């Protein structure tokens, strides 16, 4: 998850206005406006703003590669907008359950369930700049049974999605895109406030997008985004996707939750956290195996808001990364930039807390200079619990991660934390640019051998998948198998699906790797099934999908016996 500031775009807008702030809004008239007329006021403000120079950033750019785009938001520094990643990531309508053709090989009988992936797809393109992370959550599923495949795409019916659908236009200001300068910030902020006062939007129901990932725990399936509560969803017997609704766990979950909870395979407990702008900046909590939420554990030893996108657990501990990317809401509101910023003076650190801690009294922090993690792959205990081993991609050149993702290199590292001596050691596992690493979920929190990761070519494009053997010694290239998609084909996060998930004697890599792949030349999308155990991740089956699948984020495979519980 990487962010791009809009500072230079904002400067161009201000220069275009000759340094003058136009009289977009008469705030005194708003104060005297009858509540019944607030809706009309909102419409008037919107019209005035959209007709002003502040709403338009018109800079020549080449046409995007992918097809199916109605309109592209224009802006010189918006990396995602002006390449095929964004073009192939947005602007798709929903698709009801549709049967697919298996064009290569055959679908294994043990793949009995549904692969479902989350990602952004804005219902309405915004008036200002658009960032990939600002898109409404859309779920893309492929139901597999007896060698047949049924594909479906549905929006998560969040509060934001429903309100904007009913209004027929975008209502909520973009978060990751920034507000695009002080003028635009004032206009969009005031407009949103008027809409709230007019009853067009209820903040109590959240503004989240549910566009990042999915999780299955407590016999429920959730669409997740760290800016809001989870949304429960359901997969029907005919392959359709339904939104059940925003879920607060009987009033025990407040504000938001990470998009990367961890479920321990033995206890079936799920561990999670939230982070925010006010103390405590980090709050840790867990759910019992039945999905009952347990009390919060506030972490006050993080003294300023930081971007905590992911974490790891072991049998004994939870591990958090406090990195050099922090939250900077004042820059977004008053400077029109990103809500996050890079701090070169901050030393990254790792925090370790007992997994069942009731408070942070036993939490320990370890400085790890130069180690910035956004995703954690796995962690486990060694030496009778005196050493923690974690595998995670380290974001090199993190200063560029705010603006030039193509300059960022993710180096997968194995990190050892000696809890007795306080010494932290690190060694890289591969020289390649890798992210979206996954494992056999039966090994979460336990020592594992294999990792499957996406190949950046460069990021955000993903040109293939590799298999790493993390048990190899230091200073060795740990990639043991590679599958590149070739040509103009790009995929996303790989997912490992074990052949025999309930067999404790099954080998760790005995299963399949699945992913959606999009061909930017032909415009076709396919679902690939790879043999995870083979020397070259051989293709077992290819399914031609009925239409393009946008690039997205995280997903999972839900087996039929789990689907039956929904």
N, C-alpha and C positions, 0 to 999 in steps of 0.2 A: 504494500500500500504506500504509494509515493505521491508527493504533492507538488504542485507547481504554482509559485507565486504569480500574481498578476501586476506587480508593481510597475513594470515598464509599460504595460498596456494602459494602466491607470494614468501614468504620466502623459501618454499620448493623447488620452481623452482630455485631460486638463489643458494640454497645449492646444488642442483643437478648439477649446472654448476660450482661448486667449487669456487663460488664467481666471476667467470670470465664472462664478457659480450662477447659473440661470435661476430665475425665480420659478422653479418647478412647482412649489407647494406654498400655498398661503396657510401657514400653520394657525394663525389667529382665526381664520374662517373655519378651520376644522374644529376648533374648540367651541365655536358657537353653532356648529352644525347639529341639527336635530338628528337623533339616532336613526330615525326612519329614512333619513336622506344619506346616511353614511355609505350605503352601497353605491349611490350615484356619485358621491365624492370620490370613492375608490376608483370608479370607472374613469372619472375626469382626470384624476392624478395619473392613472395608467396611460391614458391617451396623451396627456401632456408630456409625460416622460418618454414614451415611445416615439414621439415626434421630435424630441430634442436630440442634439448631437450626442448627448451622453449615452444614448441607448445604442449607438451604432459604432462599431469598430470596423472600418472598411479598408482592409489591407489586402492587396492582391496575393492570392495563393493558388497553387496548382490544384486542378480538380482531383478529388479523391479517387482511389482505385476501385473500391467496392461500390456496388450498386444498391439501390433501394433507399436512397436518402432523399427526403423531400427538400429540406433546407439545411444548410450548414451554418452554424454561428461562426462569425468571422473574427479573427484576432491573431496578430502576428506571433504571439508567444505561447499560444495554446497548442502544445505539442500533440496532444491526443486528437484535437479536431482535424488537423491537417495531414493525417496519413490514414492508411487503410485500417489502422487499429480502431480509431473512432468510427470511421465509415462503416466498418463491419461490426460495430458494437451497439448501434442504435437504430431506431426507427423500424420496428417490426410490430405488426399487429399480433394479437393472440391467434393461436392455431388450435382447434379442437383435436381430440385424439385421431390420429391418421396412421394407417398401416404403412410400413416401410418395406423396401425391397432389400434383401440380403444379396449383395452383388459379388461377394467373395467369401469363400469358405462357408462355415456354418456356425451358428451361435451355440456354445456349449450348453448342455442340459442343466448344468449346475448354476448357470446364470439365470436364476429364477427370481425375478424381482424387478426393481426399477432403479436405473441410474438417473439422478436428478442434479442439475447444476444451476447455481444462482448467478446473476449478473445484472448489470445496469442497462436499462432501455427506457429513456425518458418518454413518458406519455405525451408530453408537449415540449417541443424544443423551446428553451428559455429565450428571453429577449436579449440577455447579456451573454457573457462567455459561458461555455459549458465545459465542465470537467467530467471525465469518465465516471468518477465516484458519485456524481450527482444524479445519475440516472435512476429511475424507479426500478425496483426489483422485479425481474422477470425470471420465472423458473422454466427450465427446459428439461423435460423428462423423456426417457425412452423405456417403456415397459417391455420386459422380455419374458416370454413364457413359451415353452415347447418349441423353441427355435424361431418364433415369430417376434416381431418388434413393432410397437406402437408409439409414435412420437406425439408430444403435446407441448405447447408453450402457453403459459398463463402468467399474467401479472399477479403479484402479491397484492391483495386488496387492503393496502394500508390506509390509515386515516388520510394521509396526503393524497394518495392515488384516488380515493373515492371523492374527496372534496374537489380536486381539480377536474376529475371526470364530470362531476355534476355541474361545475362552473364552466366547463368547456375551454379552460385555459390554465396556464401555470399560475399558481398562487403563492407558493412558498419560495423565498429567495434561496439561491444556491448557496451551499455551505463551502464546499471545497473550491469552487470557482472564485470565491471572494466576491465582494460586492462591486468591484471594478471602479474604485475611486470614491472620494468623499461625496461628490455630487450624486453618483449613482447609489452610494450607500444610504444617503439621506432619503433619496426618493424611494428606493425599494423598501427600506425599513419602515418609513412612514406609511407606504402603501399597504404593507403587510399588517401593520398595526391597525389601520382603518378597517381592513378586512376582518380582523379579529373582533373589533368593536361592533362591526356590522353583523356579526354572527355567521360570516361566511366560512370561518375556520375556528375550530375548537382546539386550543393548545393543549388542553388536558388529555387529549387523545394522541398526543405525540406528533412529531414531524419526521419520523424516521422513514427510511426508504426500503428496509428489509432486502438489500441488494447484494450482500456480501457472501454469505455461506448458508449451510444448512446443518442441523444437528438432530440426532434422534436419541432421546433419553426419556425415561419415565413413561415409555410407551406412547410418546408423542413426537411428532416431527415439526421442527421449527425452522422458519426462514429468519436469518439473523443479520443485523447491522448494528455496529457498536454505538450508534447515536440514539437508540430507542430500545424498547422492550422487544422480546421475541414475538413473532407472529406464528401461531400454530396453523399448519396446513395439513391437508389430507390428500392422499392419492386414491382415487376410486378404482373399482374393479375393472372398469373399461379403459383405464389409463388416463383419466382426466385429473386435473389438479384443482383443489378447492381451498380457499382461505377460510379458516375457522374464526380467527380473530386475534387481536393483541392479547398477550397473556402475561399477567402479573403474579402468578403463583399465589393466589388467594391473598393478594395485597402485600406480599412479603418481598417482592422485587421492585425496586424503585429506579426510576429514570431510564436505566439502560443496562446492557450487558455485553460482554465481549462477543465477537463473532467467531471466536475460537475456543469454546469450552472443551474440556478433556474428560472423556469417560473412561474410567479404569476398567479393563476387561474382566477383572476378577470380582470386584465388589459391585460393579455397575453404578457406582457413584459418579456424579458429574461435578467437576470443579470449574469455577469460572471467576470472573472479576468484572469490575467496571472502572473507568477512569473519567475524570471530569475537570472542570475549570475551577472548582472551589474545594477547599479541604474537607474531608480527606481526598487527595487527588487520586488515590487508589483504594479500592475496597475489594476484598477477597471473600468468596463465599463458596458454598457447595450445595448440591442437591442429593438427597438420598436416592436409592435405586428406584423408588417409586415416583420420583420427581418432586418430592417435598423439599422446599427450600429451607436451609438452615440459616442461623443468624449471620449477619455481616461481620467481617473482621476489618475494621478501618485501618489503613496503613498511613500513619502520619509522618513516617520517616522519609517519604517523598515530599520535598518541601516546595516544589513548584510543578505546575501541570506539564506532563510529559506524554508523548505519544506511546502508548502501550497497546499494541495491536494484538500481540500473541504472548503466550507463556508456555511453560512445560511443567509436567508433574513427574515425580518418581513414586515409589512405594511409600516414601517417608516425607517428601518435601514438594513444595511448589516453588518454581524459579521464575523471576520476573527480570526483564531487561529495562533499565532506565537509560535511554539513549540520548543522543545529541539533537534529536528533533523534539522540540517542545511546542506546546500550544500557545498561540499568540493572538487572542481574539481582538485586541485593540488594533493590531495591524489590519485585520480583516475589515473591521468596522470603519476605522478612521483613515487607513491607508489604502483600502481596496485590495489588499493582498490576500495571501493564503492564511487560513486559521492556524497554520503550523509554520515554524521557522527553525533554521539550523543555528545551533549555538556552538561556535568553535572552541569556546573556553570551558565547556562542560566536559568532564571525564565520564565516559560511559561506565556503568556498573551493573552488576548482577545481584539481585536480592533473593535470599533463600529463607523460606519460612516453613515450619513444620506443616505437613498437609492437613492435620486436624487442629491447627492452632485456634485458640479462642480469642487471642489478641496478638498484637505484634511484638510482645515482649521478647520473644526468641528469634525475631527476624535479624538476619545479618546481611550486610552489604559488602560487596567486594569490587574494588575498582578494577576495571578491565579496559585500559586505554586502547582506543581504536576498534572496539568491538561493539558495533551497532546492529542489533537484530530487529527485524520486523516480523519474521516468521520463525517459529521454533519447530523442529522436526520431531525430536524425541529426547528423553532424558531417562537416566536410571541411576541406581545406587550401586556402589562398589565398596570393598573394604569394610564390610559390616556396617555400612551406612556412613562411614567417615569420608567418603569421596562421592561427589556427584559428577556424572558424565553427561554432557549435553551436546547434541548435534544440531547445528543451526547455520543458516546462511548469514555471513557477515557482510553488511552493505558497505563496500569500499567506496571511496570518494563520495561519502554521504552528503558532502556539501553540494554536489550536483544533483542529488536525488530530489531536490526541491524544484528543479527547473529542467534538467536534461537527463531523463531516464536512460537514454541511449549511451550516456557516459558512465553509468553506474555498473559495477561488477559485483555480483553476489558470490562470495567465496564460501563454500560450505566448510565449516570447521568443526572439529571435535574439541570441546572445552572440558577440562578437568578442574573441579573445585575441591581442594583439600580442606575439609572443615576443621582439621586439627591444626594445620600450620597456617591456614589462610592464604596459601599460595594457589594462584590460578595459572594453569598452563594451557596452551592452545596449539593445535596443528591442523593445517588445511588437509582436506580429503580429496580435493580435485582442483585443478587450475581453471576449469570451465566455469562459465557464467550460468549458475543454476539457482532456481527458486522453485516455489510451490512443491517442496519435498514432502512425500507421504510415505507411510509405512503400512505394514499389515497391522490393522487396528487391534488385533489380539496381543500386540506387544507395547501398547501405550503405557509409559511409565516403567517399562521393563527392558532389560538389555536385548537389543535387536541387532541383526546383522545387515539387513538390506534396506536401502532407501531408493525410492523412485522419484526423480526430479525432472522438472521442465528445463529445457535448454533455451537460454536467452540468445537471440540472434540479430541484433542485441535486444534486450528487453525494451519495450513490452512485448515484442513479438516472440513467439515460442516455436522453434523449428523442429523440436523432437523431444524425446524422453530418454533418460539414461538410468541405469541401475548401478548403484554404488554398494560396495562391500565395506562397511564402516569398521569391520574387525581387522582390516589390514593394518600393518605397522605404520609408524610415522614415516613421513617423507616418501610415501608411495601414492601413485595415482590410483584412486579407489574405484574408478569406473570399470565395471566388468561387462557391461552390455549397453548397446546404443541402438536406438531406432530414430532416424531422421525422416521427416515427412516428405522432404524433397520438393523441388520446384517452388511454387508460390503458395505452398500449403503450410498453414500454421495452426497450432492447437492451443491447449490450455493446461490446466492442472491435471496430472494423471491421477487416477484412483486405482488402488490395489483391491481386488476382490478375491478372497481366498476360495479355493475349490471346496474345502471342507472346514468351514468355520467352527464347527462343534467338535472336531476331532483333535484332541490334545497331542496326538502323535504326528499330525501333519507337519510337513516341513514349512518353514517360514515363508519361502518364496513359491510355494505350490499354489498357483492361482493365475489371475489375469490382470493386466493393466488396461484400463479403458479410458477413453477421452473422445471429445468432439474435435474434429479437424475441419478447417475451412480452406477451400481452394480459392484464392483471390483472383485467379485468371478465369476460371470457369464459373465462379459464383456458387459452386456446389458445396454442401457440407456433408460430412460423413461421421459415422460413429465407428471407432476402431476398437477391436479387441485384440490385445497382444498377449502372447505367452510369456508370463513373467519369469519363468524358469529357463527359457531357452537362451542360447548364447547370443542371439541378436534380437531378442524381443520380437520374435516372428509374429506376423499377422495371422491370427486365427480366423477372424471374420471382419468384414466391412459391410456396414449398413448404409445405404444411400438414404439421406433424410429428405423429407418433402420440401424443405426450403432452408435458406441460410440460418445457421445458428450464430447469433452474435458472440463475439469474444466476451469472456466474463471472468468470474473469480473462482469460487470454491464449490465443491459438490460432494456427493456421497452415493453409495449404493445401498439401497434398502431392500432386504430380502422379503420374500412373500410372507413368511411367518411373522415378520415385523409389520408389514403392511396390513395384515389381517387384524392387528391390534388397534389400528388408527380409527 
